């Protein structure tokens, strides 16, 4: 329903935060049950680095990406199809960083319509109308963010949670990053994805859940996440951190690098 919190337990239906499409609890549970009958696994996809805009209560104490940077570095690519959020005045086509060459439609498979895409490409986006805020991922964020989603996933019967991320936000240690880049004393912190996963796992295990995560361009990957024992007592107790590795390549340059 939103990026900050799952739908309430008494809600039978809600709308997707991105597309506004209806989601029915009964349909979800039916699909999960059918997957289980086939001895398959079902995963609830949750964006681990996103909250609803201006959710200061949830994000208090965490680094939050400035709204203008969400628009300049993320919105123009990931959510350019949301024409309802665009300013009424015409403007020049947005300047898109070469690191973000795919559209949100191409990444998630959401068909939003050609007209909405064309409108979004022609206009500027107001930071005040952004769909989400973006936070830094670290162990402290996992402790605060994961419990509510774990409870929601378990009640629906999911096997586990697949965490979506923005990776390194596309500009770690690059001089052409946004206004608060990952560099210098005043810059944003480097996301601690392995730390987030290690802190999230004991919470998920209380509900009998597993976890996966999309390692964007390989950022945050650590082979130790697949080992059940890595020489640290507390890690040996919780076992394997992720169920399986899952990488996404978001730019042609990275694709060539991995090939």
KENU-895665 format. One record per residue (C-alpha): x, y, z; residue in three letters. Coordinates in pm, whole numbers, padded with zeros to 5 digits, always signed. Layout:
<pts>
XYZALA
...
</pts>
This chain:
<pts>
+00000+00000+00000UNK
+00284+00235+00088UNK
+00660+00222+00109UNK
+00678+00285+00484UNK
+00421+00038+00615UNK
+00227-00266+00492UNK
-00153-00261+00473UNK
-00339-00303+00801UNK
-00451-00654+00896UNK
-00818-00568+00856UNK
-00779-00444+00498UNK
-00905-00682+00232UNK
-00781-00470-00059UNK
-00554-00174-00123UNK
-00379+00004-00409UNK
-00021-00025-00534UNK
+00179+00283-00433UNK
+00340+00314-00776UNK
+00068+00230-01026UNK
-00244+00278-00816UNK
-00371-00063-00921UNK
-00598-00261-00686UNK
-00448-00545-00483UNK
-00675-00803-00317UNK
-00560-00994-00009UNK
-00765-01299-00104UNK
-00601-01312-00448UNK
-00256-01295-00295UNK
-00328-01575-00050UNK
-00480-01790-00324UNK
-00173-01747-00543UNK
+00060-01825-00252UNK
-00139-02139-00171UNK
-00116-02260-00531UNK
+00261-02203-00534UNK
+00294-02401-00212UNK
+00095-02691-00361UNK
+00352-02704-00641UNK
+00631-02707-00380UNK
+00743-02365-00496UNK
+00850-02061-00297UNK
+00677-01723-00290UNK
+00845-01392-00214UNK
+00705-01059-00101UNK
+00897-00781-00278UNK
+00965-00485-00047UNK
+01183-00185-00127UNK
+01428-00180+00162UNK
+01560+00171+00089UNK
+01228+00347+00042UNK
+00968+00516+00263UNK
+00668+00733+00200UNK
+00765+01100+00146UNK
+00826+01298+00464UNK
+00778+01004+00699UNK
+00997+01171+00959UNK
+00884+00945+01242UNK
+01008+00633+01065UNK
+01328+00785+00925UNK
+01434+00979+01235UNK
+01806+00926+01285UNK
+01864+00780+00936UNK
+02026+00957+00642UNK
+01756+01050+00389UNK
+01839+01149+00031UNK
+01750+01514-00041UNK
+01423+01537-00240UNK
+01588+01711-00533UNK
+01834+01424-00562UNK
+01555+01168-00557UNK
+01411+01351-00857UNK
+01739+01417-01040UNK
+01895+01074-00991UNK
+01603+00837-00939UNK
+01260+00973-01027UNK
+01343+01074-01383UNK
+01425+00712-01457UNK
+01240+00486-01216UNK
+00913+00676-01192UNK
+00902+00888-01506UNK
+00575+00722-01602UNK
+00378+00889-01322UNK
+00235+01172-01527UNK
+00002+01279-01246UNK
+00305+01409-01055UNK
+00439+01635-01328UNK
+00422+02013-01332UNK
+00167+02174-01555UNK
+00424+02388-01737UNK
+00622+02246-02028UNK
+00998+02226-01992UNK
+01301+02082-02166UNK
+01355+01705-02163UNK
+01513+01592-01835UNK
+01885+01532-01834UNK
+01932+01168-01744UNK
+02257+01042-01595UNK
+02418+00781-01826UNK
+02415+00539-01532UNK
+02037+00532-01555UNK
+01961+00430-01911UNK
+01665+00205-01847UNK
+01315+00314-01756UNK
+01119+00191-01459UNK
+00892+00006-01699UNK
+01187-00186-01839UNK
+01313-00273-01491UNK
+00994-00385-01321UNK
+00782-00490-01618UNK
+00500-00251-01534UNK
+00312-00143-01846UNK
+00212+00217-01781UNK
+00113+00317-02132UNK
+00292+00506-02408UNK
+00110+00835-02351UNK
+00213+00857-01985UNK
+00574+00780-02076UNK
+00582+01053-02341UNK
+00430+01310-02107UNK
+00682+01230-01837UNK
+00975+01262-02074UNK
+00863+01606-02189UNK
+00814+01768-01850UNK
+00995+01839-01529UNK
+00911+01670-01199UNK
+00843+01863-00880UNK
+01043+01719-00586UNK
+00744+01785-00360UNK
+00540+01530-00556UNK
+00799+01249-00542UNK
+00661+00901-00483UNK
+00915+00804-00217UNK
+01197+00909+00006UNK
+01521+00712-00010UNK
+01709+00613+00306UNK
+02048+00464+00380UNK
+02043+00088+00443UNK
+02230-00033+00750UNK
+02171-00265+01051UNK
+01988+00005+01247UNK
+01746+00054+00959UNK
+01680-00320+00943UNK
+01590-00333+01312UNK
+01341-00050+01262UNK
+01201-00138+00920UNK
+01190-00517+00894UNK
+00957-00632+01179UNK
+00634-00490+01034UNK
+00702-00634+00690UNK
+00802-00971+00834UNK
+00474-00995+01023UNK
+00279-00900+00710UNK
+00459-01154+00490UNK
+00413-01433+00742UNK
+00039-01374+00779UNK
-00005-01401+00403UNK
+00200-01719+00390UNK
+00499-01602+00187UNK
+00820-01804+00195UNK
+01021-01490+00255UNK
+01095-01133+00156UNK
+01285-01017-00151UNK
+01444-00683-00067UNK
+01468-00432-00352UNK
+01742-00170-00338UNK
+01892+00116-00535UNK
+02237-00033-00490UNK
+02494+00243-00441UNK
+02246+00498-00587UNK
+02467+00500-00897UNK
+02721+00754-00783UNK
+02941+00614-00509UNK
+03284+00784-00526UNK
+03189+00963-00848UNK
+03248+01337-00876UNK
+02932+01391-01082UNK
+02695+01257-00818UNK
+02398+01442-00668UNK
+02421+01733-00428UNK
+02486+01505-00131UNK
+02716+01241-00284UNK
+02891+00948-00122UNK
+03216+01132-00066UNK
+03374+01367+00185UNK
+03276+01442+00543UNK
+02942+01594+00442UNK
+02840+01323+00199UNK
+02593+01044+00242UNK
+02705+00720+00410UNK
+02785+00418+00200UNK
+02492+00171+00224UNK
+02576-00130+00441UNK
+02375-00394+00259UNK
+02543-00699+00418UNK
+02488-00539+00758UNK
+02122-00481+00679UNK
+02077-00845+00578UNK
+02254-00982+00883UNK
+02041-00770+01115UNK
+01722-00859+00928UNK
+01766-01236+00934UNK
+01700-01306+01306UNK
+01384-01095+01281UNK
+01265-01287+00977UNK
+01351-01622+01132UNK
+01113-01552+01420UNK
+00839-01569+01158UNK
+00987-01866+00972UNK
+01085-01651+00673UNK
+01382-01646+00434UNK
+01525-01346+00249UNK
+01683-01249-00082UNK
+01801-00913-00218UNK
+01876-00761-00557UNK
+02245-00672-00564UNK
+02230-00387-00814UNK
+02535-00405-01040UNK
+02680-00633-00774UNK
+02692-00359-00510UNK
+02682-00495-00155UNK
+02757-00852-00254UNK
+02956-01057-00005UNK
+03013-01432-00063UNK
+02995-01480+00312UNK
+02619-01422+00288UNK
+02586-01774+00145UNK
+02793-01946+00413UNK
+02631-02096+00718UNK
+02943-02059+00929UNK
+03193-01780+00882UNK
+03386-01796+01208UNK
+03160-01564+01404UNK
+02948-01726+01671UNK
+02635-01517+01623UNK
+02640-01567+01245UNK
+02683-01942+01286UNK
+02372-01943+01504UNK
+02148-01770+01250UNK
+02283-01970+00954UNK
+02280-01873+00588UNK
+02202-01502+00548UNK
+02031-01513+00206UNK
+01847-01798+00035UNK
+02024-01746-00298UNK
+02219-01473-00482UNK
+02025-01235-00705UNK
+02202-00972-00914UNK
+02054-00705-01141UNK
+02254-00512-01401UNK
+02109-00168-01467UNK
+02346-00014-01720UNK
+02504-00132-02047UNK
+02849-00040-01916UNK
+02811-00274-01619UNK
+02663-00543-01838UNK
+02972-00537-02059UNK
+03193-00540-01750UNK
+03030-00857-01614UNK
+03026-01029-01952UNK
</pts>
